[in-house]
């Protein structure tokens, strides 16, 4: 278990990618300061920020939600990179490498989210249908199931 979000490889990848995106956008035209430059920097920064915030949450549900937001920001950053490439602001080779690195980051986030997924069935009622020889059991409440034993198999 990590003591700090700074030790998480996924956060380290995200912060490094954010820096690469920043350096990539330094040479964009001044007219884009409030356009693609701002948007791509914000989405890139949002990835590492949400990973850090998720790390600081107490419940798996809260952690997972922030990792989902981080993943969304990673996809948003990829979209901005592709748009910048399409309008010839960025070179295809550089964008291809960054897209690949974001794919790897997204994969790692997916693994983390999967590990946090908690199976949480409703314990108020349990629908159970079993067919055992000639016995058909249908729709028992949890309390009834706890008292029910099948001995005739």
N, C-alpha and C positions, 0 to 999 in steps of 0.2 A: 504494500500500500504506500502511496506517495504521501510525503509530509507537506508538500507544497505543489501547487499547480505548475510551478516552474520546473519541476522534475518530470512532468508528463511529456513524453515524446511527442504527443499530438499537439500540445501547446507550443513546444519548441519549434515544430514544423510550421505551425500557424504564424508564429511571430516572425520566423525567418521569411516566410512567404510574404508577409505584410511588408517587411523591409524591401524585398525584391520588387514588389508592386510599387512601393514609394519611389524607388530608384528609377523604375521604368517610366513613371509618370512625370519625373522632374523636367524632362525635355518637351513635354506637351505644350502646345501654344497657350499663351496667357488667356486667350479667349475661352479656354476650356476650364479655367480655374473653378467655376461654379457649375460645370457640366460633368463630363466624364472623369476629370481629374479628381474632383471631390467625391463623386459616387464610388469610384473604384477604390479609392483610399479608405473610405468609410466602411465599405463592405469587407475589405481585406482586414482592417483593424477589428471589425466586429467578430470575426472568427475567433481570434485569440482571446478577446475580451469575454466572449460568452463561454468559452471553455474555462477560463479562470473563474467566472461567476458560478458556473455549474459546479466546479470543484468545491466552492465554498458553501454550497447548499447542503442541508442535512438529510433530506429524504431522496431516495432513488428517483422518485417521480419528478421532483424539482431538478435534480441533476440532469436527468434525461431530457427534460424540456429545454434546458439551456444548451445541451449538446445538439438537440434538434435545430435550435435557432442558429447555432454555429454552423451546422451543416448547410442550412439554407443560405447563410451568408457566403459560404464557400461556393455554392452553386451560383449565387448572384455575382460573385467576383469573376468566376469563369465566364459568365455571360458578358460582363463588361470587357474582359480581355478579348473575347471573340469579336465584340463590336469594334473595339479599338483596332483590331487586326483588319477587320472588314473595311474600315474607312482609312486604312493605310497609316495609322499612327504607330503601330507596332509591327515588328518583323515576325513572320510566321514561325520561324524556328524558335524564337524566344517564347512566343505564346504557346507553342506546342509543348515545350518543356514545363512551363508554368501550369498549363492545364493538366499535364500528367502528374505533377507534384500535388495539385489540388485533388486529383482523383485518388491519390494515395492517402491524403489527409482525410478525405470523405470516407474511404474504406476503413480507416482506423477509427473514425468517429462512429461508424456503423457498428463496429465490433464492441466499442465501449457501450453504446446504447443497448445492444443486444444483451450484454452482460448485466445491465441494470434493469432489464425487463422483468418485472415481477408478476407472476401469475396470481391474480387476485380475483378469484371467483366470488360471486355473491353468495353469502352464507345464509341469506334469508330463506331462500327456497332452493331446492335442488331437484331438477327434473331428471328422473332416472327411469329408463325403460330397459328391462331385461327380459329375455325370453329364455327360460330354463325349463326344459322338457315341456310339461304342460302348464307350468306356472308363468303367469304374466304379471309383472309388477309395473305399476304406472303411477307417476307423480306422487312421490312421498316428500313430506317436509323433512328437513335435516333431523329434527327430533325423532320422527318416526323411523328414519333409516338407522339412527344410532341404536334403537331398541330392536331392530329387525335382524335376525340371523337366519341364514339359509343353511339348514342341516341336511336337507333331502336332495343330495346331488347324485 
